[in-house]
Amino acid sequence: MLSSSFVLTLLPFRFCHSLEYRDFVTEGRKVASKLREDGADLVIALTHMREPNDVKLAAEAPEIDLVLGGHDHHYVVHHTPPASVGGADSQDPTAIGTVVVKSGCDFRNLTLIRVYIRHLLPDQNGASCSVMPSHLPATAMSTVPSPGQPCAVMHGSRVCVATEEIDVNKSIVPHMEMSRLCELLNGDVNCKLAQKIGEVDVALDTTFQSVRGKETNIGNLITDILRRSYHADVALVCGGTIRSEDVYGPGDFTLRDVLNIFPFEDPCVLLRLSGQQLLETIENGVKSVPKLDGRFLHVSGLRYVFDPARPPGQRISEVYLYKTHPFSSDEYNLDPDASYVVATRSYMAAGNDGFVQLPKGQKLVDEEHGTLLSHEMRNFFRQVQIINQFVDQHGDRVHSVAEFMALFKQSFHPHEKGVPSSSGCDEARMGESDVHALMHASDRHRRLHATFHHGPEEKVSPLRVAPVVEGRILTVEQASQRKHAEAT
């Protein structure tokens, strides 16, 4: 079962005209009633909805005993009070309240659920129970058990549901035979995934609460990489692209980290959009705020200001495009009649997550010729590594980035663009414009994601990867506060 807001996230919009959506509460009650007529002792609803919708289903569909919910990444257990149709409290003392269980994400939590079906539990004489057995522990309906604590038991007319949260951590003793099998199957893969591909100087926050609700440094990093790699005016990546629910760094960054953050295998594409199409695409990204939707947009090449209090579709108040960085002198307003080259995932370009304007754009690079985000991230770190190797070898010979760039360019193959011939790393090919992008010096500390830090008389030091949050995505309130701070 799912709510209507998820329809567009599961199907390309072009198929939705033939899709009939029915209210999940109405259909849930209908299906559950039919199952009971057919003899079901227990009815469980499997859902992919936000917590408020799961609670709504539990409160308004008393025919359901247990709701096991997905989508949300946090752990929670609800016991909804018994209710009649329309939400009024039931006067029936034997009425049941439905239990909602959402067990977190990424196998970090599990829920042990014990369900006691009343008419299947024998009493002391071997007959079926007319009431719940007195030996079962009881807790207040509002009580949620702490990890490792006794179960919270909910009583009802048909069933008794007991839940226990289990944290998956090192305290759990591994199953020896299964561990040996996993080591055998994963040995070579784990070795490759553990390979270090670079280092990050700051923490990269990929948590659900961050990437689906605000500007993040990981969102800025991947969109900047994509925009420069595809030589686009703008790069767009929705928050649902960024997975893993973790914080990485500062420190070593591995291949496993990249694939955990970007597990999807749809390639990136390049589109030509009108300014109006681009504006409506940005509007869709903030359509569901403050809900933590996967459609929330991370951007490069532009910054935008929105008002979450305005109706969906009318929230964007400012959009500025830039070539170097936000709030620079090269910023300019988005022109609805102009055309822009936009890099994004093919998932979004197909119209998923409500991005209905993207399929209307002219496709300049299609899926067959596109690359994966994980590949772009790996290639970026490889480029940084190559340049830093060159710094180690030749950095003491130059005293400015300009001198270093000239020396670096001299080491290119004479007839084709690629990596320095002295590096011997032909698999990480770079064009001259890529070198300029990576080696562009910034006067602001850590303004760029891979930046040389130097002074007038200092030698060139290695590139450092330190993405920042810099005001690409602001609410009208945040924008006002920023202007006030700059004025004072």
C-alpha positions in Angstrom: 0.0 0.0 0.0 1.2 3.5 -0.8 0.0 7.1 -0.6 -0.8 9.1 -3.8 2.3 11.2 -3.4 4.5 8.2 -4.2 2.8 7.3 -7.5 5.0 9.6 -9.6 8.1 8.3 -7.8 7.5 4.8 -9.0 6.3 5.2 -12.6 7.4 7.5 -15.4 4.8 10.2 -15.7 3.9 9.2 -19.3 2.3 6.0 -18.0 0.3 7.6 -15.2 -2.6 8.6 -17.4 -3.6 4.9 -17.4 -3.2 4.5 -13.7 -6.2 4.6 -11.3 -5.3 5.5 -7.7 -7.6 4.5 -4.9 -7.5 5.8 -1.3 -5.3 3.5 0.8 -7.7 3.6 3.8 -10.8 2.7 1.8 -9.0 0.0 -0.1 -7.3 -1.3 3.0 -10.5 -1.7 4.9 -12.1 -3.4 1.9 -9.3 -5.9 1.4 -8.9 -6.6 5.1 -12.6 -7.3 5.5 -12.5 -9.7 2.5 -9.5 -11.5 4.1 -11.4 -11.9 7.3 -14.5 -13.3 5.5 -12.2 -15.8 3.9 -11.0 -17.0 7.4 -7.9 -14.9 8.1 -6.9 -14.8 11.8 -4.4 -11.9 11.3 -4.3 -9.1 8.8 -1.0 -7.3 8.2 -0.6 -4.3 5.9 2.8 -3.8 4.2 3.1 -0.1 3.2 5.6 2.3 1.7 4.3 5.6 3.2 5.4 8.3 5.6 4.7 7.8 9.3 1.6 10.1 9.4 -0.1 8.1 6.6 0.7 4.8 8.4 -0.8 6.1 11.6 -3.9 7.3 9.6 -4.3 3.9 8.1 -4.0 2.2 11.6 -6.5 4.6 13.1 -9.1 4.5 10.4 -8.9 0.8 9.3 -9.7 -1.3 12.5 -9.9 -4.4 10.3 -6.1 -4.4 10.1 -4.1 -5.7 13.1 -0.6 -4.7 12.2 1.0 -2.1 9.9 4.6 -2.7 8.8 5.8 0.5 7.2 8.6 1.5 4.9 10.1 4.7 3.4 10.9 6.5 6.7 14.5 5.9 7.9 13.9 6.2 11.6 12.7 3.6 14.1 9.2 4.0 15.7 6.4 1.9 17.1 2.9 3.3 17.5 -0.2 1.8 19.1 -3.2 3.7 17.8 -6.1 4.0 20.1 -9.2 2.0 19.1 -11.4 4.2 16.8 -14.5 3.9 14.8 -15.0 5.2 11.3 -14.5 8.9 11.1 -12.0 9.0 13.9 -14.2 9.0 17.0 -13.1 6.9 19.9 -14.8 3.5 20.0 -17.1 2.7 23.0 -16.5 -1.0 22.5 -14.2 -2.2 25.4 -13.1 -5.1 23.3 -12.1 -3.0 20.3 -8.6 -3.4 19.0 -6.0 -0.6 18.3 -3.7 -1.3 15.3 0.0 -1.4 15.9 2.4 0.4 13.5 6.0 -0.7 13.3 8.7 1.1 11.2 12.1 -0.6 11.7 14.6 2.0 10.5 16.8 1.4 7.5 19.9 -0.3 6.2 19.5 -3.2 8.7 20.6 -1.1 11.6 17.5 -2.1 13.5 15.2 -5.1 13.6 11.9 -5.6 15.3 11.1 -8.9 17.0 7.3 -9.1 16.8 5.3 -11.6 18.7 1.6 -11.9 17.8 -0.8 -13.8 20.1 -4.1 -14.7 18.5 -6.7 -15.0 21.2 -8.8 -17.9 19.9 -5.7 -20.0 19.2 -4.4 -19.7 22.7 -5.6 -22.5 25.0 -6.6 -21.8 28.6 -5.7 -24.1 31.5 -8.4 -26.6 30.5 -7.3 -26.7 26.9 -10.2 -24.7 25.6 -9.9 -21.5 23.6 -9.3 -18.3 25.6 -12.2 -15.8 25.9 -9.8 -13.2 27.2 -6.1 -12.5 26.8 -3.9 -14.8 29.0 -3.1 -13.0 32.3 0.5 -14.2 32.2 1.4 -11.9 29.2 3.2 -8.7 30.3 1.3 -5.5 29.7 2.6 -1.9 29.1 0.8 1.4 28.7 -0.3 2.0 25.1 2.0 5.0 24.8 5.1 3.2 26.0 7.8 2.4 23.4 10.4 -0.1 24.5 14.1 0.9 24.7 16.5 -1.4 22.8 17.1 -4.6 24.8 14.2 -3.9 27.1 11.2 -6.2 27.6 8.5 -6.1 24.9 5.7 -3.7 24.9 2.4 -5.7 24.7 -0.7 -4.2 23.2 -4.1 -5.9 24.1 -7.0 -6.1 21.8 -10.1 -8.1 21.0 -8.5 -10.3 18.4 -4.7 -10.3 19.0 -2.0 -9.2 21.3 1.0 -7.7 19.6 4.4 -7.5 21.4 7.3 -5.6 19.9 11.0 -5.5 20.8 13.6 -3.3 19.1 16.9 -4.9 18.3 19.9 -2.8 17.4 22.2 -4.5 14.9 25.7 -3.9 16.2 28.9 -5.7 17.3 27.3 -7.1 20.4 25.4 -9.6 18.3 27.3 -12.9 18.0 27.7 -13.9 14.4 26.4 -17.2 13.1 29.6 -19.1 12.4 28.5 -21.1 9.4 26.9 -18.1 7.8 30.0 -15.9 8.5 32.3 -18.4 6.8 30.0 -18.5 3.8 29.9 -14.7 3.6 33.7 -14.5 3.8 34.1 -17.0 1.0 31.7 -15.2 -1.3 32.7 -11.7 -0.4 36.5 -12.0 0.0 37.6 -10.7 -3.4 34.8 -8.1 -3.5 35.5 -6.7 -0.1 39.2 -6.4 -0.9 38.4 -4.3 -3.9 35.7 -2.2 -2.1 38.2 -1.4 0.7 40.6 0.3 -1.8 41.3 3.9 -0.9 40.5 6.2 -3.7 41.3 9.5 -2.0 40.8 11.6 1.1 38.3 14.2 2.2 39.1 17.0 4.6 35.6 17.4 5.9 32.7 15.2 7.0 30.3 14.3 4.1 26.7 14.1 5.5 24.5 11.7 3.5 21.8 11.2 6.1 18.2 11.1 5.1 17.2 14.2 7.1 19.9 16.3 5.4 20.0 15.3 1.8 16.2 15.5 1.4 15.6 18.8 3.1 18.5 21.2 2.7 21.7 22.1 0.9 24.6 19.7 1.8 28.3 19.5 1.0 27.9 16.1 -0.6 25.1 17.4 -2.8 27.3 20.4 -3.9 30.3 18.1 -4.5 28.5 15.6 -6.8 26.6 18.2 -8.7 29.9 20.2 -9.3 31.6 17.1 -10.5 28.8 16.3 -12.8 28.5 19.8 -14.2 32.2 20.0 -15.0 32.4 16.5 -16.4 29.5 17.1 -18.8 30.5 20.8 -19.5 27.0 21.8 -18.6 25.5 25.1 -17.5 23.7 23.4 -14.7 23.7 20.0 -12.9 20.7 18.7 -11.0 20.6 15.7 -8.6 17.6 14.9 -6.4 18.2 14.1 -2.8 16.9 10.5 -3.2 20.0 9.8 -5.3 22.2 10.1 -2.2 21.9 7.0 -0.1 23.7 5.1 2.8 22.4 7.2 5.8 25.9 7.9 7.1 28.6 10.5 7.6 31.9 9.9 5.8 35.2 11.5 6.8 37.3 13.4 7.5 39.8 10.9 6.3 40.2 8.1 3.8 37.5 7.7 1.2 37.0 4.2 -0.3 35.4 2.6 -3.3 32.8 1.1 -0.9 31.9 4.6 0.3 31.3 5.7 -3.3 29.0 2.8 -4.1 27.2 3.0 -0.8 26.4 6.7 -1.5 25.6 6.2 -5.2 24.3 2.7 -5.7 22.0 3.4 -8.6 23.1 2.2 -12.1 21.2 4.6 -14.3 23.7 6.8 -16.3 23.7 10.5 -16.4 22.4 12.4 -19.4 22.8 15.9 -20.9 19.7 17.9 -21.9 18.9 21.3 -23.4 16.0 23.0 -21.6 14.3 26.3 -21.9 14.6 28.6 -18.9 10.9 28.1 -18.2 11.3 24.3 -18.2 14.3 24.7 -15.9 12.3 26.9 -13.5 9.4 24.5 -13.3 11.9 21.7 -12.7 13.3 23.6 -9.7 9.8 24.3 -8.5 9.1 20.5 -8.4 12.2 20.0 -6.3 10.7 22.1 -3.4 7.1 21.0 -4.0 6.8 18.8 -1.0 8.9 20.8 1.5 8.9 20.3 4.6 8.3 16.7 3.8 11.5 14.8 3.2 10.9 13.9 -0.4 13.5 12.3 -2.7 12.7 15.0 -5.3 14.5 17.7 -3.3 17.1 19.2 -5.7 20.8 19.7 -5.2 22.3 22.0 -7.8 25.4 23.3 -9.4 25.7 26.3 -11.7 22.7 28.0 -10.1 21.3 29.0 -6.7 17.7 29.5 -5.8 15.5 31.0 -3.0 12.1 29.6 -2.2 9.2 30.3 0.2 7.9 27.0 1.8 4.8 28.9 3.0 3.6 29.5 -0.6 1.5 27.0 -2.6 3.4 24.2 -4.4 4.4 25.4 -7.9 4.7 29.0 -6.7 7.5 28.8 -4.2 10.6 29.8 -6.2 11.3 33.5 -5.8 14.8 33.9 -7.1 17.1 31.9 -9.5 20.6 33.0 -10.4 23.0 31.2 -12.6 26.8 31.4 -12.2 30.0 30.1 -13.8 32.5 30.1 -10.9 30.6 30.1 -7.6 27.4 31.5 -6.0 27.2 35.2 -5.1 30.1 36.0 -7.5 30.3 38.9 -9.9 29.4 36.6 -12.9 25.9 35.8 -11.6 23.0 36.4 -13.8 19.2 35.9 -13.6 17.5 32.9 -15.2 15.9 33.9 -18.5 12.6 31.9 -19.1 13.1 32.3 -22.9 16.8 31.3 -23.0 18.1 27.7 -23.3 20.4 26.0 -20.9 22.4 22.8 -21.0 21.6 20.6 -18.0 23.3 17.4 -16.7 21.2 15.0 -14.6 20.4 11.4 -13.9 18.4 9.5 -16.6 16.0 8.5 -13.8 15.0 12.1 -13.5 15.2 12.7 -17.2 12.5 10.1 -17.6 10.0 12.2 -15.6 10.3 10.3 -12.3 9.7 12.0 -9.0 7.5 14.5 -10.7 10.2 16.0 -13.0 7.7 16.2 -15.9 9.6 19.0 -17.7 12.9 17.1 -18.2 11.6 14.6 -20.8 10.6 17.5 -22.9 14.2 18.7 -23.3 16.4 18.0 -26.2 18.7 15.1 -25.3 22.4 15.9 -26.1 24.0 12.9 -24.4 21.7 9.9 -24.0 21.8 6.9 -21.6 23.9 4.8 -24.0 26.7 7.4 -23.9 26.3 8.6 -20.3 28.3 7.6 -17.3 27.3 6.6 -13.7 27.5 9.1 -10.8 29.7 6.6 -9.0 32.1 6.6 -12.0 32.2 10.4 -12.0 33.0 10.5 -8.3 35.8 7.9 -8.7 37.2 9.7 -11.8 37.2 13.0 -9.8 39.3 11.5 -7.0 41.6 9.9 -9.6 42.2 13.3 -11.2 42.9 14.9 -7.9 45.3 12.0 -7.2 47.2 12.5 -10.5 47.6 16.2 -10.0 48.8 15.7 -6.4 51.3 13.2 -7.6 52.5 15.8 -10.1 52.7 18.4 -7.2 54.9 16.0 -5.2 57.2 15.6 -8.2 57.4 19.2 -9.4 55.8 21.5 -6.8 59.1 22.8 -5.6 59.9 24.2 -9.1 57.1 26.6 -9.2 55.7 29.4 -7.0 52.3 30.0 -8.4 49.3 28.1 -9.7 49.8 29.7 -13.1 53.4 28.4 -13.4 52.2 25.0 -12.2 49.4 24.9 -14.8 51.9 25.7 -17.6 54.2 23.0 -16.5 51.4 20.5 -16.1 50.1 21.2 -19.6 53.5 20.7 -21.1 53.4 17.1 -19.8 50.2 16.2 -21.8 50.4 14.0 -24.8 51.2 16.2 -27.8 48.3 15.1 -30.0 45.5 14.2 -27.7 44.0 15.3 -24.4 44.7 13.1 -21.5 46.6 12.7 -18.3 50.3 13.7 -17.9 52.5 11.3 -19.8 54.7 10.9 -16.8 51.9 9.5 -14.7 51.3 6.4 -16.7 47.6 6.5 -15.7 45.8 6.5 -19.1 42.5 5.2 -17.5 41.8 8.6 -15.9 41.8 10.8 -18.9 41.3 14.6 -18.6 40.8 17.4 -21.0 42.5 20.7 -20.7 39.3 22.3 -19.4 39.1 19.7 -16.7 42.5 20.6 -15.6 41.6 24.3 -15.4 38.5 23.5 -13.4 40.4 21.4 -10.9 43.3 23.8 -10.7 41.3 27.0 -10.5 42.7 28.9 -7.5 40.3 30.5 -5.0 40.9 33.6 -2.8 38.3 32.2 -0.4 39.3 29.5 2.0 37.9 26.2 0.8 35.5 27.8 -1.6 36.1 25.2 -4.3 36.0 21.5 -3.7 39.5 20.8 -4.9 41.7 23.9 -4.3 45.3 24.8 -4.0 46.1 26.8 -0.9 48.9 29.2 -1.5 50.3 32.7 -0.8 52.3 35.1 -3.0 55.6 33.5 -2.0 54.5 30.0 -1.1 55.0 26.9 -3.1 52.0 25.1 -4.6 50.6 22.6 -2.1 48.4 19.5 -3.0 44.8 19.8 -3.8 42.4 19.3 -0.9 38.8 18.0 -1.2 36.7 20.0 1.2 33.2 20.8 -0.2 31.2 23.4 1.7 27.6 24.6 2.1 27.6 28.0 0.5 24.0 29.3 0.1 22.9 27.6 -3.1 19.6 26.7 -1.6 18.0 29.2 0.7 14.5 29.9 2.1 13.3 33.5 1.8 14.0 33.8 5.6 17.5 32.6 5.2 18.1 34.8 2.3 16.9 37.8 4.2 19.2 36.9 7.2 22.1 36.6 4.8 21.5 40.0 3.2 21.2 41.6 6.7 24.5 40.0 7.8 26.3 41.2 4.7 24.9 44.7 5.2 26.2 44.9 8.8 
